[in-house]
């Protein structure tokens, strides 16, 4: 039996380790999560606003919504770059910790798992907050916009926003992308993809090199 086969690291322990790591580096985690929240809330806001306007005016709004999607995609790409950057810094700050757990028997795949779980958790929390924030801002904006134009507030906008909140249609990408569950899944996906390179770098660190590293 090889050394790697003899070392066990249950997934539950990896989750606990990752949660503890996030708590210890809460400021860094909040920076990473902020990137996710901004990107997802911006996407949700644009798509929800477009669909509310289309529903109220009984128009398709295809050109406007297509433009909004491209803007949102750019925002998500910027969000992904931000996650990669903060995760790389997180790896650099934890060289000695990585070296220590490797000396205690952790294998490359264990370190990789820890960092990917951290990315998953940050993506999940950021996606939930971002989706709710984006939808809430869109609903309030469509309600207050007539008031700023000195027109009666549109209660109907809030009703439409509530109906759109959990609407799901796999055939319509606009409806699909504005669904909160899809937004959260997209957030987790982006966070995981963005964490792969930093996690791989952390996993490949030599214990001796990591312990000698000076931040």
N, C-alpha and C positions, 0 to 999 in steps of 0.2 A: 504494500500500500504506500503510495507516495505521500509526501508531507501535505500537499494541497488537499488530497482526499481525506486526510485525517483531521483537518481543521474544519470545524463547523461554526457557522455564523448564521443563526436563524434570522429569517426576515423580520420577525418581531423585534429582535435585538437591534437590527439595523435601523428600524423605524425609531426605536427609543434613542439610539445613539444620534440619529439625525435630528430628532426633536430637541435633544439636549444641546446639540451643536448650534441650532438656530436660536435657542434661548440665550446661550452664552454670547453669541454674536448678533444680538437683536438689531443693532443699528445697521449692520451690513445686510442682514436679511430684509430689513425694512426698505433699504435702498433698492435691492433687487425686486422686492414685491411692488414698490412704487412704479417701476418701469412696466411691470405687467399690468397693474391697475390702470395706469394712464392709457396704455395701448388698447386694452379690452374695453374700458369705459368709453374711449373715443370711438371705437368700432360700433359698440352698442348704441351710443348716442346718435351717430350718423344714420345708421340703418333704421333705428326706431323712429327718429324724427321724420325721415323720408317716408316711412310707411304710414305714420300718423297723418301727415299732410296728404298723402295719396288717398287715404281712406276718407278723410274729411272732405276733400275736393272731388272724390270719386274719379280720380285719374290714376293712370299707371305710374307716371313719374319715372319711367325706365331710364331716360338719359341722365337725370339728376342722380338717381340711385346708383347707376353704374359708375358715375364719376365719384360718388361718395365711397364706393367700394375700393376704388383704386387709391384714394386718399387714405383709407383705413388700412389697406395692405402696406403702404409705405410706413404708416405709423407702427404697424406690427413688426416690420423689419427693423425699424429703429429700436423698438422695444427688445427684440431678440439680440441686437448688438449690445444693448445696455446690460442684458442678463449675462451674456458671455463675458463682458468686461468685469462685472462685479464678481462673477464666479471665479474668473482667473485670479483676481485679487484675493478672493477668499482662499484659494489654493495656496497662493504665495504666503499668506499669513499663517497657514497651518502646516507648513513643511515639517516642523519639529513634532507636531502632533501625529502627522501621518507616519513619520519615521518611528515614533514610539509604538504606535499600534502595530506597525509592521514587525518591529522587534519582538512584540508580544505574540506574534503568530498570524497576524492578518495577511491575507493574500491579496494579489492585485484585484481580483474580482470582488473581494469584500470592500475594498476602498472605493472601487467603481460603483458598487451598489449604494454605499453611503451617500456619495455625492449625487447620484441620480435620484435617490429618495428625497434628498434635500430639494433638488430642483422640482420634483413632483409636488412636494408639500407647498413650496412657495408658489408654484403655478396654480395649484388648487385654491389656496387662500386668496391669491391675487385675482384669479378668475371670478370667484364668488363675489368679492368686493367690487371688482371692476364692472361686472355685469349688472349688479344691483345699482351701482352708482350711475352708470351710463343710462340705464332705463329710467331711473328716477329723475335725472337731470333733463332727459328728453321730454318726459311727461310734464314736469314743472315748466319747462321752457315753452312748450306748446300751449300751456294754460296761461302763462303770464304774457306771452307775445301780444295777444290782442289788447291787453291792458296797457302795455307800453305804446300801443298805437291808438290809445284812447277809444278802444272798442270793448264791448262786453266780453268778459272772460269765457272761454270755451270749456265748460264742464265736460262736453262731449269728447274733448281731447283726452281727458283723463280716463274716460270710459273706454275709448278706443285703445289707449295705451295698455289698459288692464287686459283687454281681450287679446291684444297682440302678444302679451307677455309670454304665454305658454303655447302659442300657436306653433304648429310643427307641420311642415310640408317639405318632404325630401325632394320633390320635383322643382321647387322654387328656391333658388339659392339665396334670394333676399330674405325670405321667411326663415330659411334654414339657419342663416348666419345670425339672425337677430333673436334666435331662441336662446334662452339663458344656459340651458344644458350644453348646447353646441358651443357657446362662448366659453364656458368653463373647460370643456374638452379641448378647445383650441388653445386656451391658455396653458393647460397642462402639457399639450403637445409642444408648443413653442418653448416652454421652460425645459422640457426634457431634451429637445433637440439642441437647445442653446447650452445645455449642461454637459453634453457628450464630450466635447473636446477638453474642457477643464477637468472633467472626471477622469478621462483617459490619461491626461498629464499627471494627475494626482496618483492614479493607480500605478503608473510606470516609475514613480520615484524610487530610487534606491534608498533603503533605510539609513545607510551611513551618510549619503549625500544630504538627505533631508535633515538629519540630526546636526550636521555641520553648518547648515544654512543659517545665515544671520540676516534677519529682516531689516 
